[in-house]
Amino acid sequence: MFVSGDATILHADLDAFYASVEQRDDPRLRGRPVIVGGGVVLAASYEAKAMGVRTAMGGRQARQLCPRAVVVPPRMSAYSEASKAVFAVFADTTPLVEGLSIDEAFLDVAGLRRIAGAPVDIATKLRADVLREVGLAITVGIARTKFLAKVASAVAKPDGLLLVPPDGELAFLHPLPIERIWGVGQVTARKLHARGIHTVGELAQLDEQVLTGLLGGGPGRHLHALAQGRDPRHVQTGRRRRSMGAQRALGRRPTSAAELDASVLALVDRVTRRLRAAGRVGRTVVLRLRFDDFSRATRSHTLSWPTAHTPTVLAAARDLVRAATPLIEAQGITLVGITVANLDDDRAVQLPLPFDASSTAALDAAQDLVRQRFGSASLTRAALVGRDPGLTVPMLPD
């Protein structure tokens, strides 16, 4: 697959997004450590991060590390509006934008040199436009590949701009710790550290067969290619999601089986409603868990046919939770997520549905009207009445 000879891919990433919006909107918070979220840290300003506070940390531990921190409740509508404004700036910069989340995106600026200047000039203007129009700092990495552009933006944070020149890619990449590689989590890092591999350069020297034997075929080949700086992926626009999911932080207090089931029920409701609204169906149900020690686990089940039927997805999710119960009880759960993957358009799937699709669509439409008029929390299942519904985190459009 062709990769441009010039560094024309930008990775733009807002700095400490939620906390930065709070500091933007309340001048009294500027320059002070800010924690968004009480029971669990949803975001932390760089002043709080400097004291050791990090996302998903328990609120009590965060306040012990940073007693001077200002703790503010999350304002998801404000973050959603800020994200829309930033993506409008992206769209004004180039038509080739691939959103990754509400606060980051890839931009391809190849072909804009004559009308907008060199990629560095475009990135400089982009940062100035976001600051002027939205009031937020944004970091940009520039490289020939998406992988290197994302690594560059991570290295340049906060509020930075970094170009990885084509003739200096490996010199930039190889001294970095392996944790900088996109997709290397704690489990993979521990396996590599056990082999004495701590930098990307050391990983690049490892034979591909040895790496695939250690990590598995697909992951091993993928990491071996990235360690060599190879990444043929293009910036893709208008690509429909291959999965839809939602997650909820549970905090560090013990979570009962009933509380966990209520969270799973609410998440499945949310995800299947989004699937039906987008005209999508999916075949694989994925359960994501995070534990007290920040380790993670993923379990999945593939259904007999694609669906957006809430009871069907819920039954699969509950089966996954039951299978993971010994792990949950042993390690203490702090976050649960539900994703439906292997998506397809519902019109493309000609299978007998286990529910009345027209009746479900009519019910969804009626519920949406009520939520639009009286708020998103105005309708809920009877089993969830009186329970904390958790936060609805802003997401990219489906």
Secondary structure, DSSP 8 states (H G I E B T S, - for coil): ----SS--EEEEEESSHHHHHHHHH-GGGTTS-EEE-SSB-SEE-HHHHTTT--TT-BHHHHHHH-TT-EEE---HHHHHHHHHHHHHHHHHH-S-EEEEETTEEEEE-TT-HHHH--HHHHHHHHHHHHHHHH---EEEEEESSHHHHHHHHHHH-SS-EEE--GGGHHHHHTTSBGGGSTT--HHHHHHHHHTT--BHHHHHHS-HHHHHHHH-HHHHHHHHHHHTT--------S---SEEEEEEE--SS---HHHHHHHHHHHHHHHHHHHHHHTEEEEEEEEEEEETTS-EEEEEEEEEEEE--HHHHHHHHHHHHHHHHHHHHHH-EEEEEEEEEEEEEGGG--S--SS-HHHHHHHHHHHHHHHHHH-TTS---GGGTTS-----------
